[in-house]
Each structure stands twice: as structure tokens, then as C-alpha cells.
């Protein structure tokens, strides 16, 4: 005969406490003495008890699941939707976001569910999924400034936290970086190296972060007597960095310093400079942005402005947990400071 699954009563007998105490520990109730919690957890391990998740959800009204939503804007075709997902997984930035989120959730026995919301139908599916209790809340990474999902979530009164300040004001918490300060750090470093004919490969100029990085770079150079900075717009990809650097060299062949708005574009810029016989950093210094894995695999290794993505994502998850529990009722913002990481390219 098969062995009956361990029950709360079995754990209570093993731990020498009441069934009600075991239930409070299993359901994460906070007013249990830490020593008692440890005693109950050891008893759970010895008995092999596994909580009934359906019953637990009825008690706590929580699924221990959160939706990690990558959201865009517009009405994409099936082909465009597949391309959207491919771009997301190819970008080291998103992997760092996932790492930070999972790093916060896993010790708390919470789990993310990945969702894409790049069409109106997909956005409505996200809202419906949350309303129906499929997840306790949403962590949203928007890829477009006109993304309507944050407003939909706020309007529905659903717990949600955003990665980056929303393009349109909505009453939701968010984490972000002081992007303008990052542009300033890049400019100051290139100036300190003696660069006098600088240019920049900006990110998509419809994106607020791109605008802020560019403004910080330009403003700092202007304060040091450099009123004009050639700009080529990229798309946060290697190929767009190559195209932008090619255009800059064609129009400004005497460029001696380049700031790119992310590391992938910096990698593309370095490749173009090498193809044109320019040495990095001897002839042209290059500064990236993000401090992603690309920064250390690129040759030469990239000097870059670090964005602490993992810490930002973990904070985003913590804020959502607070909103779900009700310990935080008003939206808030947490702004992180960038840091210059000096390596070989500048």
C-alpha cells in the first residue's frame, strides 16, 4: 500500500507545537517566533510535508506567482511578435533583469511567469490573467514610451511595478537610473583622456532613457566649451551600432572619442572602427553603457557606465511584494546612481 502523504498534524507532532502554529508558519504569517519557525521548518523537512497549494491560496489569497511582463506598443503581426521575443532573449539586459527578479523571489518561494504584451490583445490577456488571480501582481519592462499597459494596470487597480519611469504619468511605483548622470560620466572620462572631437551613438530617441543619456553627455561637453556633438541614432543592437558608427565616420572622420548608449552598440562601433583601421583606444576612445556581459567579451574590453540592473530588478520585485502584502499602499520611485567602469576601450 502507498504511504499516506504527511499532514499538518504530522508536522505538529514532530515539532511539538500546535497545528495552528504549523499553519501560520506554512502560510507565512509574521507573528511567529523565529525559533519556532525554525523548529517547524526542520519538522517539515523530516516529515516530507508538502503544502497543498490550492488550500494555501484559499487561506492567503496569494498564488506566490508574479507576472514578469515585457510590453511594447502597437499591433504587431505574428511574425513581428516572434521577432520581438527573439530580440528580448538576445539582449543581455533582459537576462540581468530576470536574474535580479529571480534572486529576490526564490528565497521567498515566489515564482515569475513570463508574459509578452506587444499587442492590444496580449495586454488585455495580461490584465485578465491578473484579475482572475493567475498571479499576485506584475513586474513590467516596457520597450516603448507609448506603452499603454501601465495605464491599464493602474486603471484596474492591480499591483504592478515598472522598470523605468513610464512615458506617461501613472500612479505606479517604478525603479530607474539617473541616466543623465551616466551621460555626464562618459563625457567627463573622454575629456579627461584628451578627446576633443567626440561623437555619440544614441539609443532610440523616442525612449526617455536615450534622451537623458544624450542630454547628460551634451550638457557636460557644452560646459567644457564643446557646443556641437555629432549624433547618430541607433537601436540598442550591434547592427545599429555598426550602422551609426559608419555614418559618423563618413561625416566626421577625425572623431577621437565616442559614447554609445549601450554596450551592444559599442561592440558594433568598435568593429567598424577596427574595419576602418582605427585603433581603440589609441585613435578613438569608446565608452559604452550598461556594463553587461558584452563589456567584458568585447575586444578591447569596454569602458562603460554601469547600470546596476540586477539590483534595480530585485528592488522592483521587493516593491511589488510590499504592494501585494499591503505594507506599501502609495506608489514610490527608487532612482539608482550610475558608475563609470574603466577597462581598455577608453
C-alpha positions as CSV (number, residue, x, y, z in Angstrom):
1,X,0.0,0.0,0.0
2,X,1.2,3.5,-0.8
3,X,2.3,5.7,2.1
4,X,-0.2,8.4,3.1
5,X,1.1,11.9,2.5
6,X,2.3,13.8,5.6
7,X,-0.2,16.2,7.1
8,X,-0.1,19.3,9.2
9,X,-0.9,17.2,12.2
10,X,2.2,15.0,11.5
11,X,4.4,18.1,11.3
12,X,2.9,19.4,14.6
13,X,3.6,16.2,16.4
14,X,7.2,16.1,15.1
15,X,7.8,19.7,16.1
16,X,5.9,19.6,19.4
17,X,3.7,22.5,18.6
18,X,0.1,23.0,17.7
19,X,-1.4,22.5,14.3
20,X,-2.4,26.2,14.2
21,X,1.3,27.2,14.7
22,X,2.4,25.0,11.8
23,X,-0.3,26.5,9.7
24,X,0.9,30.0,10.5
25,X,4.5,29.1,9.6
26,X,3.4,27.4,6.3
27,X,1.3,30.4,5.3
28,X,4.0,33.0,6.1
29,X,2.2,34.7,9.0
30,X,4.8,37.0,10.5
31,X,3.9,36.9,14.2
32,X,5.6,33.6,14.9
33,X,8.8,33.5,16.9
34,X,11.8,32.8,14.7
35,X,13.0,29.9,16.9
36,X,9.5,28.3,16.5
37,X,9.6,28.9,12.7
38,X,13.0,27.1,12.5
39,X,11.6,24.2,14.6
40,X,8.6,23.8,12.3
41,X,10.7,24.1,9.1
42,X,13.0,21.3,10.3
43,X,10.0,19.2,11.1
44,X,8.7,19.8,7.6
45,X,12.0,18.6,6.2
46,X,12.0,15.4,8.3
47,X,8.4,14.5,7.6
48,X,8.5,15.4,3.9
49,X,5.3,17.5,4.2
50,X,4.3,19.5,1.1
51,X,1.7,22.2,1.5
52,X,-1.5,21.9,-0.6
53,X,-1.1,25.0,-2.8
54,X,-4.8,25.3,-3.6
55,X,-5.8,25.2,0.0
56,X,-3.0,27.6,0.9
57,X,-4.2,30.0,-1.8
58,X,-7.7,30.0,-0.2
59,X,-6.2,31.0,3.1
60,X,-3.6,33.6,2.0
61,X,-5.4,34.7,-1.2
62,X,-2.0,34.7,-2.8
63,X,-0.6,32.5,-5.6
64,X,3.1,33.1,-4.8
65,X,3.4,33.9,-8.5
66,X,4.1,37.2,-10.2
67,X,3.9,38.1,-13.9
68,X,7.1,39.4,-15.4
69,X,5.8,41.2,-18.4
70,X,7.8,42.5,-21.4
71,X,5.5,45.0,-23.0
72,X,5.6,47.1,-26.2
73,X,3.2,49.2,-28.1
74,X,1.2,48.9,-31.4
75,X,-0.4,46.0,-33.1
76,X,2.2,43.5,-34.2
77,X,1.7,40.7,-36.7
78,X,2.6,37.1,-35.7
79,X,6.0,37.4,-37.4
80,X,6.7,40.7,-35.7
81,X,5.6,39.2,-32.3
82,X,8.1,36.4,-32.8
83,X,10.8,38.8,-33.8
84,X,10.0,40.9,-30.7
85,X,10.5,37.8,-28.4
86,X,13.8,36.9,-30.2
87,X,15.2,40.4,-29.6
88,X,14.3,40.3,-26.0
89,X,16.0,37.0,-25.3
90,X,19.1,38.1,-27.4
91,X,19.6,41.2,-25.2
92,X,21.8,40.6,-22.2
93,X,19.9,43.4,-20.4
94,X,16.8,41.3,-20.1
95,X,18.8,38.3,-18.7
96,X,20.1,40.6,-16.0
97,X,16.5,41.8,-15.2
98,X,15.4,38.1,-14.9
99,X,18.4,37.3,-12.7
100,X,17.6,40.2,-10.3
101,X,13.9,39.3,-10.1
102,X,14.5,35.6,-9.5
103,X,17.2,36.4,-7.0
104,X,14.7,38.2,-4.9
105,X,11.7,35.9,-5.4
106,X,13.3,32.5,-5.0
107,X,14.3,32.7,-1.3
108,X,10.7,33.8,-0.6
109,X,9.3,30.8,-2.5
110,X,7.8,33.0,-5.2
111,X,8.0,32.4,-8.9
112,X,7.8,34.5,-12.0
113,X,5.6,33.8,-15.1
114,X,7.0,35.4,-18.3
115,X,4.4,37.1,-20.4
116,X,4.7,39.2,-23.6
117,X,2.3,42.1,-24.2
118,X,3.2,43.7,-27.5
119,X,-0.4,43.8,-28.9
120,X,-3.7,45.1,-27.6
121,X,-5.0,41.6,-27.3
122,X,-1.9,40.5,-25.4
123,X,-2.2,43.4,-23.0
124,X,-5.8,42.6,-22.3
125,X,-4.7,39.0,-21.6
126,X,-2.3,40.2,-19.0
127,X,-4.9,42.3,-17.3
128,X,-7.4,39.4,-17.3
129,X,-4.8,37.0,-16.0
130,X,-4.1,39.2,-13.0
131,X,-7.8,39.9,-12.4
132,X,-8.6,36.2,-12.4
133,X,-5.9,35.5,-9.8
134,X,-3.3,33.9,-12.1
135,X,-0.6,36.0,-10.5
136,X,-0.5,38.3,-7.5
137,X,0.9,41.3,-9.4
138,X,3.1,42.4,-12.4
139,X,6.6,43.5,-12.9
140,X,6.6,45.4,-16.2
141,X,9.5,46.1,-18.5
142,X,8.3,48.4,-21.2
143,X,10.1,48.7,-24.5
144,X,8.2,51.6,-25.9
145,X,7.4,55.1,-24.4
146,X,3.8,54.9,-25.6
147,X,3.2,51.5,-24.0
148,X,-0.4,51.6,-22.7
149,X,-0.1,48.7,-20.3
150,X,1.0,50.7,-17.2
151,X,-2.2,52.8,-17.5
152,X,-4.3,49.7,-18.0
153,X,-2.9,48.1,-14.9
154,X,-3.2,51.3,-12.8
155,X,-6.8,51.8,-14.0
156,X,-7.7,48.2,-13.0
157,X,-6.2,48.7,-9.5
158,X,-3.8,45.8,-10.0
159,X,-0.5,45.7,-8.1
160,X,2.3,46.5,-10.5
161,X,5.8,48.0,-10.5
162,X,7.7,49.3,-13.6
163,X,11.3,49.0,-14.6
164,X,12.0,52.7,-15.7
165,X,9.9,55.8,-15.4
166,X,6.7,55.5,-17.5
167,X,6.5,57.6,-20.7
168,X,3.1,58.9,-19.4
169,X,2.4,59.7,-15.7
170,X,0.6,56.8,-14.0
171,X,0.2,56.1,-10.2
172,X,2.5,53.1,-10.2
173,X,5.8,52.5,-8.4
174,X,9.0,52.3,-10.5
175,X,12.7,51.9,-10.4
176,X,15.1,53.8,-12.7
177,X,18.6,55.1,-13.2
178,X,19.9,58.6,-13.2
179,X,20.6,58.4,-16.9
180,X,21.7,62.0,-17.3
181,X,24.4,61.4,-14.8
182,X,25.6,58.4,-16.8
183,X,26.0,60.6,-19.9
184,X,27.9,63.1,-17.8
185,X,30.3,60.4,-16.5
186,X,31.0,59.3,-20.1
187,X,31.7,62.9,-21.2
188,X,34.0,63.6,-18.3
189,X,36.0,60.5,-18.9
190,X,36.5,61.2,-22.6
191,X,37.5,64.8,-21.9
192,X,40.0,63.6,-19.2
193,X,41.6,61.3,-21.8
194,X,42.1,64.4,-24.0
195,X,39.4,63.7,-26.6
196,X,38.4,66.9,-28.3
197,X,36.3,65.7,-31.3
198,X,33.7,63.5,-29.7
199,X,30.6,62.0,-31.1
200,X,27.8,59.8,-29.8
201,X,25.7,56.8,-30.9
202,X,22.4,57.5,-29.1
203,X,19.7,55.0,-28.4
204,X,16.2,55.3,-29.9
205,X,15.4,59.0,-29.3
206,X,11.7,58.2,-28.6
207,X,12.9,56.4,-25.4
208,X,13.3,58.6,-22.3
209,X,16.5,56.9,-21.1
210,X,18.1,57.6,-24.5
211,X,17.1,61.2,-24.3
212,X,18.5,61.6,-20.8
213,X,21.8,59.9,-21.6
214,X,22.3,62.1,-24.7
215,X,21.4,65.2,-22.7
216,X,23.8,64.5,-19.9
217,X,26.6,63.9,-22.5
218,X,25.9,67.0,-24.5
219,X,25.4,69.3,-21.5
220,X,28.7,68.2,-19.9
221,X,30.6,68.8,-23.2
222,X,28.9,72.2,-23.6
223,X,30.1,73.2,-20.1
224,X,33.6,72.4,-21.2
225,X,33.4,74.5,-24.4
226,X,32.3,71.9,-26.9
227,X,29.0,73.2,-28.2
228,X,28.5,70.7,-31.0
229,X,28.3,66.9,-30.7
230,X,27.6,64.8,-33.8
231,X,24.8,62.3,-33.1
232,X,23.8,59.1,-34.9
233,X,20.7,57.3,-33.6
234,X,20.9,53.5,-33.0
235,X,18.5,50.8,-31.8
236,X,20.4,49.2,-28.9
237,X,21.7,46.4,-31.2
238,X,25.1,45.5,-32.5
239,X,24.0,46.1,-36.1
240,X,22.5,49.5,-35.4
241,X,25.8,50.4,-33.6
242,X,27.7,49.5,-36.7
243,X,25.4,51.5,-39.0
244,X,25.6,54.5,-36.7
245,X,29.4,54.4,-36.4
246,X,29.8,54.0,-40.1
247,X,27.7,57.2,-40.7
248,X,29.6,59.1,-38.1
249,X,33.0,58.2,-39.6
250,X,31.8,59.2,-43.0
251,X,30.8,62.6,-41.9
252,X,33.3,63.2,-39.1
253,X,36.5,61.1,-39.9
254,X,38.5,63.0,-37.3
255,X,36.4,61.7,-34.4
256,X,38.6,60.7,-31.5
257,X,36.0,59.8,-28.8
258,X,32.7,58.0,-29.0
259,X,30.0,57.5,-26.4
260,X,27.4,54.8,-27.2
261,X,24.1,54.5,-25.3
262,X,24.6,50.8,-24.6
263,X,27.3,48.1,-24.8
264,X,25.8,46.2,-27.8
265,X,26.1,49.4,-29.9
266,X,29.6,50.0,-28.5
267,X,30.6,46.5,-29.7
268,X,29.3,47.3,-33.2
269,X,31.1,50.7,-33.1
270,X,34.4,49.0,-32.1
271,X,34.1,46.6,-35.0
272,X,33.5,49.4,-37.5
273,X,36.5,51.4,-36.2
274,X,38.7,48.3,-36.5
275,X,37.5,47.7,-40.1
276,X,38.4,51.3,-40.9
277,X,41.9,50.9,-39.5
278,X,41.2,52.9,-36.3
279,X,42.8,51.6,-33.1
280,X,40.7,51.6,-29.9
281,X,41.5,53.4,-27.7
282,X,44.7,54.9,-29.3
283,X,42.9,56.5,-32.2
284,X,39.3,56.6,-31.0
285,X,38.2,56.0,-27.4
286,X,34.9,54.3,-26.9
287,X,32.6,54.3,-23.8
288,X,29.6,52.1,-23.6
289,X,26.6,52.0,-21.2
290,X,25.1,49.2,-19.0
291,X,28.2,47.1,-18.0
292,X,26.6,44.0,-19.5
293,X,28.4,40.7,-20.3
294,X,29.3,42.3,-23.7
295,X,31.6,44.8,-22.0
296,X,34.0,42.0,-20.9
297,X,33.7,39.8,-24.0
298,X,34.3,42.7,-26.4
299,X,37.9,43.2,-27.5
300,X,39.2,45.6,-26.3
301,X,37.1,45.3,-23.1
302,X,34.7,48.1,-22.8
303,X,35.0,51.1,-20.5
304,X,31.3,51.6,-19.7
305,X,28.8,53.3,-17.5
306,X,27.4,50.7,-15.1
307,X,23.7,50.3,-14.7
308,X,23.0,48.1,-11.7
309,X,20.3,46.2,-13.4
310,X,20.2,43.2,-11.1
311,X,19.9,45.4,-8.0
312,X,17.2,47.5,-9.8
313,X,15.2,44.4,-10.7
314,X,15.5,43.0,-7.2
315,X,14.2,46.3,-5.8
316,X,11.3,46.2,-8.3
317,X,10.4,42.8,-7.0
318,X,10.6,43.9,-3.4
319,X,8.4,46.9,-4.1
320,X,5.8,44.6,-5.7
321,X,5.9,42.3,-2.8
322,X,5.2,45.2,-0.5
323,X,2.3,46.4,-2.6
324,X,0.8,42.8,-2.7
325,X,1.1,42.4,1.1
326,X,-0.4,45.9,1.7
327,X,2.6,47.1,3.6
328,X,3.1,49.8,0.9
329,X,-0.1,51.5,-0.3
330,X,1.2,54.6,-2.2
331,X,3.4,54.5,-5.3
332,X,7.0,55.3,-4.9
333,X,10.2,55.6,-7.0
334,X,13.7,54.4,-6.4
335,X,16.4,56.0,-8.5
336,X,19.9,54.3,-8.8
337,X,23.2,56.1,-9.5
338,X,25.4,55.0,-12.4
339,X,29.1,54.3,-12.0
340,X,31.9,54.5,-14.5
341,X,33.8,51.2,-15.0
342,X,37.2,51.8,-16.7
343,X,38.6,49.0,-18.8
344,X,40.5,49.0,-22.1
345,X,38.5,50.9,-24.7
346,X,38.8,54.3,-23.2
